[in-house]
């Protein structure tokens, strides 16, 4: 059976779009850019980086697309339904934005702190993408462990040359 590799290309492109918006609206002292794009910015914490801003952004995009692509590969291997992922993503965007709204107290305070509300929206979208990817992977792994514990193995291909 042919596998649909939808998430492998879609999630990195979606993440890249949110990260580019976040790059141009980074929030207070670039904090929302760093936290929202953590899939690509984690390398700076470990290795540091001294170079032009354009090279920095290229590194963030390259590393982040690889990390998010691996999550997408896991979703494809687990055959997570697109409707389930999109529904989870939308619910998480709404819930995380409401959480941020409550934390700031108003849209005006949110805009004053980060210069633009778009900074918060881009970060929330990336956080939702991470959670909407990690939660189905965790659920799939738990389901696999439960099957293994019950003694039910995942069916494999039948043996073609079996003598039974």
C-alpha positions as CSV (number, residue, x, y, z in Angstrom):
1,X,0.0,0.0,0.0
2,X,1.3,3.4,-0.9
3,X,1.8,5.8,2.0
4,X,0.6,9.3,1.8
5,X,3.4,11.7,2.8
6,X,1.2,14.7,3.3
7,X,2.5,15.8,6.7
8,X,6.2,15.5,5.6
9,X,5.9,18.4,3.2
10,X,2.9,20.3,4.6
11,X,3.9,20.8,8.2
12,X,7.4,22.2,7.4
13,X,5.8,24.6,4.9
14,X,3.2,25.7,7.4
15,X,5.8,26.1,10.1
16,X,8.0,28.1,7.7
17,X,5.2,30.5,7.0
18,X,4.4,31.2,10.6
19,X,8.2,31.5,11.4
20,X,8.7,34.1,8.6
21,X,5.7,36.1,10.0
22,X,7.3,35.8,13.4
23,X,10.7,36.9,12.1
24,X,9.1,40.2,11.0
25,X,7.0,40.6,14.1
26,X,9.3,39.0,16.8
27,X,7.6,40.3,19.9
28,X,9.2,41.9,22.9
29,X,13.0,41.5,22.6
30,X,12.6,38.7,20.0
31,X,11.2,36.4,22.7
32,X,8.1,35.3,20.8
33,X,10.2,34.6,17.7
34,X,12.6,32.5,19.7
35,X,9.9,30.6,21.6
36,X,7.5,30.2,18.6
37,X,10.3,29.0,16.3
38,X,12.0,26.8,18.9
39,X,12.1,23.9,16.4
40,X,14.8,25.9,14.6
41,X,16.2,28.1,17.3
42,X,17.3,25.4,19.7
43,X,20.6,25.2,17.9
44,X,21.6,28.6,19.0
45,X,21.3,27.6,22.7
46,X,23.6,24.6,22.1
47,X,26.1,25.9,19.6
48,X,25.6,29.7,19.5
49,X,25.8,31.7,16.3
50,X,27.6,34.8,15.3
51,X,26.9,36.0,11.8
52,X,24.6,38.1,9.7
53,X,20.9,38.1,10.4
54,X,20.1,36.6,7.0
55,X,22.3,33.6,7.7
56,X,20.7,33.2,11.1
57,X,17.3,33.1,9.6
58,X,18.4,30.6,7.0
59,X,19.8,28.3,9.7
60,X,16.5,28.6,11.8
61,X,14.5,27.7,8.7
62,X,16.7,24.8,7.7
63,X,16.9,23.2,11.1
64,X,13.3,23.9,11.9
65,X,12.0,22.4,8.7
66,X,14.0,19.3,9.3
67,X,12.7,18.9,12.9
68,X,9.1,19.6,11.9
69,X,9.5,17.3,8.9
70,X,10.5,14.4,11.2
71,X,7.3,15.0,13.2
72,X,5.4,15.0,9.9
73,X,7.0,11.7,9.0
74,X,5.8,10.2,12.3
75,X,2.3,11.4,11.7
76,X,2.4,9.9,8.2
77,X,3.7,6.6,9.5
78,X,0.9,6.5,12.2
79,X,-1.6,7.5,9.4
80,X,-3.1,10.3,11.4
81,X,-6.2,11.6,9.7
82,X,-5.9,15.0,8.3
83,X,-9.3,16.0,9.7
84,X,-8.2,15.0,13.2
85,X,-4.9,17.0,12.9
86,X,-6.6,20.1,11.5
87,X,-9.3,20.0,14.1
88,X,-6.8,19.7,16.9
89,X,-4.7,22.5,15.4
90,X,-7.6,24.9,15.2
91,X,-8.8,24.1,18.7
92,X,-5.3,24.6,20.1
93,X,-4.9,27.9,18.2
94,X,-8.1,29.2,19.7
95,X,-7.3,27.9,23.2
96,X,-3.7,29.2,23.2
97,X,-4.7,32.6,21.9
98,X,-7.4,32.9,24.6
99,X,-4.8,31.9,27.2
100,X,-2.4,34.6,25.9
101,X,-5.3,37.1,25.8
102,X,-6.1,36.4,29.5
103,X,-2.4,36.7,30.4
104,X,-2.1,40.1,28.7
105,X,-5.5,41.3,29.8
106,X,-6.4,43.0,26.5
107,X,-5.5,43.3,22.9
108,X,-4.1,46.8,23.6
109,X,-1.7,45.5,26.2
110,X,-0.8,42.6,23.9
111,X,0.0,45.1,21.1
112,X,1.9,47.5,23.4
113,X,4.1,44.7,24.8
114,X,4.9,43.1,21.4
115,X,4.4,46.0,19.0
116,X,1.9,43.9,17.0
117,X,-0.7,41.3,17.9
118,X,0.6,39.4,14.9
119,X,3.6,38.5,17.0
120,X,1.4,36.6,19.5
121,X,-0.7,35.0,16.7
122,X,2.4,33.7,14.8
123,X,3.9,32.3,18.1
124,X,0.5,30.7,19.0
125,X,0.2,29.1,15.6
126,X,3.6,27.6,15.9
127,X,2.9,26.3,19.4
128,X,-0.3,24.8,18.2
129,X,1.5,23.1,15.3
130,X,3.9,21.6,17.8
131,X,1.2,20.3,20.1
132,X,-1.0,19.1,17.2
133,X,1.9,17.1,16.0
134,X,3.2,15.8,19.4
135,X,-0.2,14.8,20.9
136,X,-1.2,12.3,18.1
137,X,2.3,10.9,18.0
138,X,2.1,10.3,21.8
139,X,-1.3,8.8,21.5
140,X,-0.1,6.5,18.7
141,X,2.8,5.3,20.8
142,X,0.6,4.7,23.8
143,X,-1.8,2.7,21.6
144,X,1.1,0.7,20.3
145,X,2.4,0.0,23.8
146,X,-1.1,-1.1,24.9
147,X,-1.3,-3.5,22.0
148,X,2.1,-4.9,22.8
149,X,1.1,-5.3,26.5
150,X,-2.1,-7.2,25.6
151,X,-0.1,-9.5,23.3
152,X,-1.6,-8.3,20.1
153,X,1.1,-7.8,17.6
154,X,0.8,-5.4,14.7
155,X,-0.1,-7.6,11.7
156,X,2.7,-7.9,9.2
157,X,2.8,-9.3,5.7
158,X,1.7,-12.9,5.4
159,X,4.4,-15.3,4.6
160,X,4.3,-16.2,0.9
161,X,6.3,-19.4,1.1
162,X,4.7,-20.8,4.2
163,X,4.5,-24.6,4.5
164,X,1.5,-24.5,6.8
